Amino acid sequence: MATPLLQYWTDEVNRLTALRALQQPVVTAARAALTGTKAVQQTASDAVRTQALALETARLALAGIPMPADGNPLLLAMETALIGLAEAQATLASTGMAVQTQAADLARKEAQLAATEAALEEAESESLRELDESTARQGLASALLTGNLATLAADAAATLATFEATARSRVEGEFPTNATNAKSFIKRVRDRREMVRESARAATDVETAALTAANSALALASRRFQRATLALRAAADAAPRVDADASVLARLAGLPAPTATTFPILTAWQRDRLHDSTKKAARETALAKVAAIDAAVAAVRPAQQAYDIALHAAMKADPDKTQAQLDAGAVATERAALDAKITAVATAHAAITVAELDVVKSWFASVPQPLWDALEKLDLAVSRLTALSGSGSPATVLAELTAAETAFAAALGADRLATRKVIGAALALDRASTMREAEQETVGSRANAYAHSAALF
């Protein structure tokens, strides 16, 4: 079964092939019609010369008659020559306009045929390329659904079920914790990491909004399809990562359980330094103030995002205004909300002393690098395995790819149809313009020719 894109290009090849078949005889007929009209024009031109010569001959003969009565036959000949000349002049004037319009029509039809042949060549090339690419995509899809990669999601879920809880226990148990989130060391570590990642995601959302405003539906559909294709390839390449992540979790889960004097990762001295009970209260009090700052900073990000999206829309709608003018007008509400969040950060900063901040810095510094590494590996492995067994599963990736490809094919068809309509309008204008020009350039000769004769239009 053809994929949406392959079907689109197949249909496009068929459409253009049929169109070329229609246009070729039209061009041949137009060429023949022009040749015929040129022949008529030449005949009319010859007739004008012949009738003009006959008229001149009659006039000369009339001038030399000995008696008036001798002029009757010559007058009849002159009248016949005048009628023939008028008829020939009318025909010549009409065919002059016809040659001009038919020559332009032939050139236009030849250009259309050339454009169709070029488009057909492109469509045939795209069809072959898409056949290769769709075959490759379908191969990956088959491997993910029924082939050697079909168990990736299940393998990821099984790994999590087998090792995640114990691995978490071994690593997270080494960190100081507290039932109150603001005073929990490991909670603060993860929240601060996530704040940075969330900021990056928000920046992507802002960029996507700007991209949507600045690009066509086709460009957006193409970008979505490209991303879906990359996601498919990433899913197909996930097997080594699953194995690596499974090894990480298995190794962490295999660490020895803590005892009163031994611990999975830390030495007794490192443990005592990190969990120093004499500093616990001061550390947690200071950490809560850092948590308040973090919360205030985290609140800035959505306000910043809302402001940025509104600002970019305003920049497009009113390109002649500066950012300061837009801040005071179109995006004043978003700017005020953002400023309020920034002010809240400053207030939170003011609530912590230098000494309290030093306490927190010292606490973070007491974590040995092996423990940081273990936490990073744990969280990364769990995150990737969770995604693979859920929202990033092969089935989900393939569903998005199908939707993206269908949308891309539809956008491609709509965009090309719109382009053809623009070209059609331009051809219509060209036809109208050449007809007007032919009429205007021959109006004098045709008007006189038909006014001075009874030649039929």
C-alpha positions in Angstrom: 0.0 0.0 0.0 1.4 3.4 -1.0 2.1 5.9 1.7 0.4 9.3 1.5 3.4 11.0 0.0 4.1 8.3 -2.5 0.5 8.3 -3.4 0.6 12.1 -3.9 3.6 11.9 -6.2 2.1 8.9 -8.1 -1.1 10.9 -8.6 0.9 14.0 -9.6 2.8 11.9 -12.3 -0.6 10.6 -13.6 -2.1 14.1 -13.6 0.8 15.7 -15.5 1.0 12.8 -17.9 -2.7 13.2 -18.8 -2.3 17.0 -19.0 0.7 16.7 -21.3 -1.4 14.3 -23.5 -4.1 17.0 -23.7 -1.7 19.9 -24.3 0.4 18.3 -27.1 -2.4 18.1 -29.7 -3.6 21.6 -28.7 -0.1 23.0 -29.4 0.0 21.1 -32.8 -3.5 22.5 -33.7 -2.5 26.0 -32.7 0.7 25.8 -34.8 -1.3 24.5 -37.7 -3.9 27.3 -37.3 -1.2 29.9 -37.2 0.4 28.5 -40.4 -3.0 28.6 -42.1 -3.7 32.1 -41.0 -0.3 33.2 -42.2 -1.1 31.6 -45.6 -4.4 33.5 -45.8 -2.6 36.7 -44.8 -0.1 36.1 -47.6 -2.9 35.5 -50.1 -4.6 38.6 -49.0 -1.4 40.6 -49.3 -0.9 39.3 -52.8 -4.5 40.1 -53.6 -4.0 43.7 -52.4 -1.1 44.1 -54.8 -2.9 42.4 -57.6 -6.1 44.5 -57.2 -4.1 47.7 -56.7 -2.3 47.0 -60.0 -5.6 46.3 -61.7 -7.0 49.5 -60.4 -3.9 51.4 -61.5 -4.1 49.8 -65.0 -7.7 50.7 -65.3 -7.0 54.3 -64.4 -4.2 54.6 -66.9 -6.4 53.1 -69.6 -9.2 55.4 -68.7 -7.0 58.4 -69.0 -6.1 57.5 -72.6 -9.6 56.9 -74.1 -10.5 58.9 -77.3 -14.2 59.3 -76.6 -16.2 59.3 -73.3 -18.2 56.4 -74.4 -15.1 54.3 -74.6 -14.7 54.6 -70.8 -17.7 52.5 -69.9 -15.9 49.1 -70.0 -12.9 50.7 -68.2 -15.1 52.2 -65.5 -16.6 48.7 -64.9 -13.1 47.2 -64.6 -12.1 50.0 -62.2 -15.1 49.3 -60.1 -14.4 45.6 -60.0 -10.8 46.4 -59.0 -11.9 48.8 -56.3 -14.2 46.1 -54.8 -11.5 43.5 -55.0 -9.0 45.8 -53.4 -11.4 46.7 -50.6 -12.1 43.0 -49.9 -8.4 42.1 -49.9 -7.6 45.0 -47.6 -10.3 43.9 -45.1 -9.0 40.3 -45.3 -5.4 41.5 -44.8 -6.4 43.7 -41.8 -8.3 40.9 -40.2 -5.6 38.3 -40.7 -3.0 40.7 -39.4 -4.7 40.8 -36.1 -5.4 37.0 -36.2 -1.7 36.3 -36.9 -0.7 38.4 -33.9 -3.2 36.8 -31.5 -2.5 33.3 -32.7 1.2 33.7 -32.5 0.9 34.8 -28.9 -1.5 32.0 -28.2 0.9 29.4 -29.7 3.8 30.8 -27.6 1.6 30.7 -24.5 0.5 27.1 -25.2 4.1 26.0 -26.0 5.2 27.6 -22.7 2.4 25.7 -20.8 3.5 22.4 -22.4 7.1 23.0 -21.6 6.1 23.8 -18.0 4.1 20.6 -17.8 6.9 18.5 -19.1 9.3 20.1 -16.6 6.8 19.5 -13.8 6.3 15.9 -15.0 10.1 15.3 -14.9 10.3 16.7 -11.4 7.3 14.6 -10.3 8.8 11.4 -11.7 12.0 12.2 -9.9 10.2 12.9 -6.6 8.1 9.7 -7.1 11.3 7.6 -7.4 12.9 9.3 -4.5 9.8 9.0 -2.3 9.5 5.3 -3.3 13.0 4.7 -1.8 12.4 6.8 1.3 8.9 5.3 2.0 10.4 1.8 1.5 13.0 2.7 4.1 10.4 4.2 6.5 8.2 1.2 6.1 11.1 -1.1 6.8 11.8 0.7 10.0 8.1 0.6 10.9 7.9 -3.1 10.2 10.9 -3.7 12.4 9.3 -1.7 15.2 5.9 -3.3 14.9 6.6 -6.9 14.1 10.3 -7.3 13.6 13.3 -7.5 15.8 12.5 -4.1 17.4 8.9 -4.9 18.2 9.6 -5.6 21.9 11.4 -2.3 22.6 8.5 -0.8 24.5 7.9 -4.0 26.4 11.6 -4.3 27.1 11.8 -0.8 28.5 8.7 -1.4 30.7 10.2 -4.7 31.9 13.5 -3.0 32.8 11.7 -0.4 34.8 9.6 -2.9 36.6 12.6 -5.0 37.4 15.2 -2.5 38.4 13.8 1.0 38.8 12.6 0.8 42.4 15.8 -0.7 43.8 18.0 1.6 41.7 16.1 4.6 43.0 16.4 3.4 46.6 20.2 2.9 46.3 20.9 6.4 44.7 18.2 8.5 46.3 18.8 7.1 49.7 22.3 8.6 49.7 20.8 12.2 49.5 19.4 14.2 52.3 15.6 14.5 52.1 12.7 16.0 53.9 9.0 15.5 53.8 8.6 19.2 53.1 9.6 19.7 49.4 11.1 23.1 50.0 13.6 21.6 52.5 14.3 18.4 50.5 17.8 18.5 49.1 17.2 15.9 46.3 13.9 17.6 45.4 15.8 20.9 45.0 18.4 19.2 42.8 15.8 17.8 40.5 13.6 20.9 40.4 16.5 23.1 39.5 17.5 20.8 36.7 13.9 20.7 35.4 13.7 24.5 35.6 16.4 24.8 33.0 14.9 22.2 30.8 11.5 23.7 31.1 13.0 27.1 30.0 14.4 25.4 26.9 11.0 23.8 26.1 9.3 27.2 26.6 11.8 28.8 24.2 11.0 26.1 21.7 7.3 26.9 22.1 7.9 30.6 21.5 10.0 29.8 18.4 7.2 27.5 17.1 4.6 30.2 17.5 6.9 32.7 15.6 7.6 30.0 13.0 3.9 29.4 12.5 3.3 33.1 12.0 6.2 33.5 9.5 5.7 30.4 7.4 3.2 28.8 5.0 1.1 25.8 5.9 3.3 23.7 3.6 6.5 24.7 5.4 5.0 23.9 8.7 3.7 20.5 7.5 7.1 19.7 6.0 8.8 20.6 9.3 6.4 18.4 11.3 6.9 15.5 8.9 10.7 15.9 9.0 10.6 15.8 12.8 8.3 12.7 12.8 10.7 11.0 10.4 13.6 11.8 12.7 11.6 10.4 15.7 11.0 7.2 13.7 14.7 6.8 13.1 15.5 7.6 16.7 13.0 4.9 17.8 14.6 2.4 15.4 18.0 3.3 16.9 16.8 3.0 20.5 17.7 -0.7 21.0 21.3 0.1 22.0 20.1 2.8 24.3 17.6 0.4 25.9 20.4 -2.0 26.5 22.6 0.7 27.9 19.9 2.1 30.2 19.0 -1.4 31.3 22.6 -1.9 32.2 22.7 1.3 34.2 19.6 0.5 36.2 20.8 -3.1 36.8 24.2 -1.8 38.0 22.6 0.8 40.3 20.1 -1.8 41.6 23.0 -4.2 42.2 24.7 -1.8 44.6 24.9 -3.1 48.2 22.1 -2.1 50.5 23.0 0.4 53.2 23.9 -0.7 56.7 24.6 1.2 59.8 28.2 1.8 58.7 28.3 1.2 55.0 26.5 2.8 52.1 25.9 2.0 48.3 27.9 4.9 46.9 29.3 7.2 49.7 32.0 6.5 52.2 31.1 6.9 55.9 33.0 10.1 56.0 31.2 11.5 52.9 27.9 10.4 54.3 28.5 12.1 57.6 29.6 15.3 55.8 26.5 15.4 53.6 24.0 14.4 56.3 25.7 16.4 59.2 22.9 16.5 61.8 24.4 19.6 63.5 23.9 21.6 60.3 20.6 20.1 59.2 18.3 22.7 60.6 20.3 25.7 59.2 20.8 24.0 55.9 17.1 23.2 55.4 16.0 26.7 56.5 18.4 28.3 54.0 17.4 25.7 51.3 13.8 26.7 51.8 14.7 30.3 50.9 16.5 29.0 47.8 13.4 27.1 46.9 11.4 30.3 47.2 13.7 32.0 44.8 13.5 29.0 42.4 9.7 29.1 42.6 9.8 32.8 41.8 12.1 32.3 38.9 10.0 29.4 37.6 7.0 31.7 37.6 8.9 34.1 35.4 9.2 31.6 32.6 5.5 31.3 31.6 5.1 35.0 31.9 8.1 35.5 29.7 6.7 33.0 27.2 3.3 34.8 27.1 5.1 38.1 26.7 7.4 36.8 23.9 4.5 35.2 21.9 2.4 38.4 22.2 5.4 40.6 21.3 6.2 38.6 18.2 2.6 38.8 17.1 2.6 42.5 17.7 5.9 42.9 15.8 4.3 41.2 12.8 1.0 43.2 13.1 2.7 46.6 13.6 6.2 46.4 12.1 6.9 50.1 12.3 6.8 50.3 16.1 9.8 49.8 18.4 9.7 47.2 21.2 9.3 50.0 23.7 6.2 51.3 21.9 4.7 47.9 21.7 5.5 47.4 25.4 3.5 50.5 26.2 0.6 49.5 23.9 -0.2 46.2 22.3 1.6 44.0 24.8 1.3 46.3 27.9 -0.7 43.6 29.8 1.9 40.9 29.2 4.8 43.3 29.9 3.2 44.3 33.2 2.6 40.6 34.2 6.3 39.8 33.4 7.6 42.7 35.3 5.6 41.7 38.3 7.1 38.2 38.2 10.6 39.7 37.9 9.9 41.9 40.9 8.9 38.8 42.9 12.3 37.2 42.1 14.0 40.3 43.4 11.9 40.1 46.6 12.8 36.4 47.0 16.5 37.2 46.5 16.3 39.9 49.2 14.9 37.4 51.7 18.1 35.2 51.8 21.3 36.4 53.5 24.8 35.9 52.2 25.5 33.6 55.1 22.4 31.5 54.3 23.4 31.3 50.7 26.9 30.2 51.7 25.4 27.4 53.8 23.5 26.1 50.8 26.5 26.3 48.5 28.6 24.4 51.0 25.9 21.8 51.3 25.8 21.2 47.5 29.6 21.2 47.5 29.6 18.3 50.0 28.1 16.0 47.4 30.9 13.9 45.8 31.0 13.6 42.0 30.3 9.9 42.0 27.0 10.5 43.6 26.1 13.3 41.1 27.0 10.9 38.3 24.9 8.2 39.7 21.9 10.5 40.1 22.3 11.8 36.5 22.6 8.3 35.1 19.6 7.1 37.1 17.3 9.9 36.0 18.4 9.8 32.4 17.9 6.1 32.1 14.5 6.2 33.8 13.4 9.1 31.7 14.3 7.5 28.4 12.9 4.1 29.3 9.7 5.7 30.6 9.3 7.7 27.3 10.0 4.6 25.2 7.4 2.6 27.1 4.8 5.4 27.0 4.5 8.7 25.0 7.7 7.9 22.9 6.7 4.3 22.2 7.2 3.0 18.6 3.4 2.8 18.2 3.0 6.5 19.2 5.9 7.5 17.0 4.4 5.6 14.0 1.0 7.1 14.6 2.5 10.6 14.6 4.5 9.9 11.4 1.4 8.7 9.6 -0.5 11.8 10.7 2.4 14.1 9.8 2.8 12.5 6.4 -0.9 12.7 5.6 -0.9 16.4 6.6 2.2 17.0 4.5 0.8 15.4 1.4 -2.4 17.4 1.8 -0.5 20.6 2.3 1.7 19.8 -0.7 -1.3 19.3 -2.9 -3.1 22.4 -1.7 0.1 24.5 -2.1 0.7 23.3 -5.7 -3.0 23.8 -6.6 -2.7 27.4 -5.3 0.4 27.9 -7.4 -1.3 26.5 -10.5 -4.2 28.9 -9.9 -1.8 31.8 -9.7 -0.2 30.7 -12.9 -3.6 30.2 -14.5 -4.6 33.8 -13.6 -1.3 35.1 -15.1 -2.0 33.1 -18.3 -5.5 34.5 -18.5 -4.1 38.1 -18.0 -1.5 37.4 -20.7 -4.1 36.2 -23.1 -6.3 39.2 -22.4 -3.3 41.6 -22.8 -2.2 40.1 -26.1 -5.7 40.3 -27.5 -6.0 43.9 -26.4 -2.6 44.7 -28.0 -3.6 43.0 -31.2 -6.9 44.9 -31.3 -5.2 48.2 -30.5 -2.4 47.8 -33.0 -4.6 46.9 -35.9 -7.7 49.0 -35.1 -6.9 51.7 -37.6 -6.3 49.5 -40.6 -9.3 47.3 -39.8 -11.6 50.3 -39.2 -10.7 51.9 -42.5 -10.9 48.6 -44.4 -14.3 47.7 -43.1 -15.6 51.2 -43.3 -14.6 51.5 -46.9 -16.0 48.2 -48.0 -18.9 45.8 -47.6 -16.6 43.0 -46.7 -18.3 40.7 -44.2 -16.9 40.5 -40.6 
